[in-house]
């Protein structure tokens, strides 16, 4: 069973509008819905949620299938919060963009300028720019689970990271390590918990604090969809479906959100950092952060050029790209979540799109379906 708010004319984040009024082809969007329905019928994932927005309005919001399978199956509704995995990176780095806007940080700053102990083990010259573009040199560094609640330990842990190669010499995806450094830097610069900074300074002023969470409060966790994986042809729950993980707000992969929340966040970026008269970012910092900073250099983890921005990555003009859709405009930017999701924004058309699911799919099926899903949205753009 699927639920939809497509026929409603209002939404608490942005107004609803017909696809036709926004220059989008409803038949292509219907194909997108049919594709997702087929995935669920095939048992690829229990549930999903999508949102398509343009020109400050939603063209489509829809939830599919089940948010939870245990202890009893629970239908996905439009209030469900889905694990973002690495989509969280863009939310947390946007809080760093704010600090650059305020003159508190510069992208050229060394991390050690703000956290002196970070200079340990030869890391004294690593810059914020290198960390955010996955050039820091410590892609496999980890922190203990205790940092979820002990932020002095968080600072000590990232300061003890050791280098695997010379910073700046390679582009190699830092799955979790870079954004633990980013979280520690936010705390060093503000004197506050990074999760509070994200919520109170970035999300709340534009009305997104009820739809995007870096750390879900215990009283809202009933909204969280479970994340699953397939083992021995069975859909099983993972160890991330705990109160502790949901509350932790792991900065590189532990946020939760609704699809409308993420699509609205990317609409805010397309609009130059403001929504409904409330501004949280400058147009110029968004333009800089969503630029291709690593050009055609191959990301060692991905095996292709990823055109890294300072948080998101960019489509560029290479033959292939992950998640954003092969036929996307070269300036399209966004980020995915491990085996499960993607969000992106296209500055040339003004379209933003979010696709969230609750099962980590394996390759190559995962990348193929992301290309199909995103390309259907790009193909729906029929008016400039």
CORSUL-V835302 format. One record per pair of residues at least 12 apart in sequence whose ideal C-beta (glycine too) atoms are under 7 Angstrom apart, sorted by the first residue. I is the first residue (numbers start at 1). GAP is how many residues later the second one is. If there is no record, write none. Layout:
((I GAP) (I GAP))
This chain:
((1 74) (2 60) (2 61) (2 62) (3 60) (3 74) (3 75) (4 57) (4 58) (5 56) (5 73) (6 54) (6 55) (6 56) (11 47) (11 50) (11 249) (13 194) (13 198) (13 247) (13 248) (13 251) (14 39) (14 42) (14 43) (14 44) (14 250) (14 253) (15 42) (16 41) (16 42) (17 40) (17 42) (19 40) (19 41) (22 32) (22 33) (22 35) (22 37) (23 358) (23 359) (23 360) (24 30) (24 35) (24 356) (24 357) (24 358) (25 355) (25 357) (28 348) (28 351) (28 352) (29 23) (29 31) (29 351) (31 345) (32 341) (32 344) (32 345) (33 29) (35 337) (35 338) (35 341) (36 12) (36 14) (36 28) (37 27) (39 330) (40 24) (40 25) (43 192) (44 315) (44 317) (45 312) (45 313) (45 314) (45 316) (46 19) (46 20) (46 23) (46 182) (46 189) (46 312) (46 313) (47 17) (47 18) (47 19) (47 20) (47 29) (47 178) (47 310) (47 311) (48 16) (48 17) (48 308) (48 309) (49 14) (49 27) (49 31) (49 33) (49 209) (49 210) (49 307) (50 12) (50 209) (50 304) (50 305) (51 208) (51 209) (51 212) (51 303) (52 211) (52 299) (52 301) (52 325) (53 210) (53 211) (53 214) (53 299) (54 296) (54 297) (55 295) (56 211) (56 215) (58 202) (61 17) (61 198) (61 199) (63 13) (63 14) (63 15) (63 17) (64 12) (67 13) (67 158) (67 291) (68 157) (68 158) (69 157) (69 166) (70 167) (76 149) (78 180) (79 144) (79 179) (80 143) (80 145) (80 178) (81 132) (81 135) (81 142) (81 143) (81 144) (81 175) (81 176) (81 177) (82 143) (82 174) (82 175) (82 274) (82 276) (83 144) (83 157) (83 173) (84 171) (84 172) (84 173) (84 253) (84 257) (85 168) (85 252) (85 253) (85 255) (85 256) (86 166) (86 167) (86 249) (86 250) (86 251) (86 252) (87 168) (87 175) (87 248) (87 249) (87 250) (87 254) (87 256) (88 126) (88 163) (88 164) (88 165) (88 166) (88 167) (89 90) (89 163) (89 222) (89 246) (90 221) (90 222) (90 245) (91 107) (91 121) (91 123) (91 164) (92 87) (92 90) (92 91) (92 106) (92 122) (92 159) (93 39) (93 89) (93 217) (93 218) (94 108) (94 187) (94 217) (95 91) (95 102) (95 103) (95 106) (95 107) (96 86) (96 89) (96 90) (97 184) (97 188) (97 192) (98 103) (98 104) (98 182) (98 183) (99 90) (100 185) (101 180) (101 181) (101 184) (104 85) (105 23) (105 84) (107 21) (107 22) (107 203) (108 19) (108 21) (109 18) (109 19) (110 14) (110 15) (110 16) (110 17) (111 15) (111 17) (111 20) (111 70) (111 74) (112 12) (114 71) (114 74) (114 75) (115 40) (115 44) (115 69) (115 70) (115 73) (117 42) (118 40) (118 41) (120 39) (120 40) (121 41) (121 42) (122 41) (123 38) (123 40) (125 42) (126 41) (128 57) (129 181) (130 37) (130 38) (131 47) (131 50) (131 51) (132 46) (132 178) (132 179) (133 38) (133 160) (133 161) (133 175) (133 177) (134 37) (134 38) (134 39) (134 40) (134 44) (134 165) (134 174) (135 32) (135 33) (135 35) (135 36) (136 31) (136 38) (136 42) (137 26) (137 27) (137 28) (137 29) (137 30) (138 23) (138 24) (138 25) (138 26) (138 36) (138 39) (139 25) (139 33) (139 34) (139 35) (139 38) (139 162) (140 24) (141 20) (141 36) (142 34) (143 14) (143 15) (143 37) (144 13) (148 96) (148 100) (151 36) (151 42) (154 26) (154 29) (154 30) (155 29) (158 22) (158 23) (158 26) (161 16) (170 130) (171 123) (171 126) (171 128) (171 129) (171 137) (172 127) (172 128) (172 129) (173 126) (173 128) (173 129) (175 77) (176 76) (176 77) (178 74) (179 72) (179 73) (180 71) (180 72) (182 69) (183 68) (194 57) (195 19) (195 20) (195 54) (198 16) (202 78) (205 73) (205 75) (206 62) (206 69) (206 72) (206 74) (207 68) (208 53) (208 56) (208 57) (211 46) (211 47) (211 49) (211 50) (212 43) (212 45) (212 49) (212 50) (212 53) (213 42) (213 43) (213 44) (214 35) (214 37) (214 41) (215 32) (215 33) (215 34) (216 30) (216 31) (216 40) (218 25) (218 29) (221 22) (221 25) (224 22) (224 32) (225 133) (226 15) (226 132) (227 13) (227 14) (227 131) (227 133) (228 130) (228 131) (229 130) (229 131) (230 129) (235 124) (253 85) (259 95) (259 97) (262 81) (262 92) (263 89) (263 90) (263 91) (266 77) (266 78) (266 79) (266 86) (267 85) (269 17) (269 76) (270 75) (270 77) (270 80) (270 82) (272 14) (273 13) (289 20) (289 21) (289 22) (290 19) (290 22) (290 24) (290 43) (291 18) (292 15) (292 17) (292 22) (292 24) (293 15) (293 16) (293 17) (294 12) (294 13) (294 14) (296 22) (302 20) (304 14) (304 16) (305 13) (306 16) (309 24) (312 21) (312 22) (312 23) (313 20) (313 22) (314 17) (314 19) (315 13) (315 14) (315 15) (315 16) (315 17) (316 14) (317 13) (322 14) (322 45) (323 13) (323 19) (323 47) (323 51) (324 20) (324 50) (325 46) (325 49) (325 50) (325 53) (326 45) (326 49) (327 48) (327 51) (327 52) (328 18) (328 46) (328 50) (329 17) (329 19) (329 20) (331 16) (331 17) (332 12) (332 13) (332 14) (333 12) (338 22) (339 21) (339 22) (339 23) (339 27) (340 17) (340 19) (340 20) (340 21) (341 14) (341 15) (341 16) (342 13) (342 28) (342 32) (344 30) (349 32) (351 26) (351 30) (353 21) (353 24) (355 18))
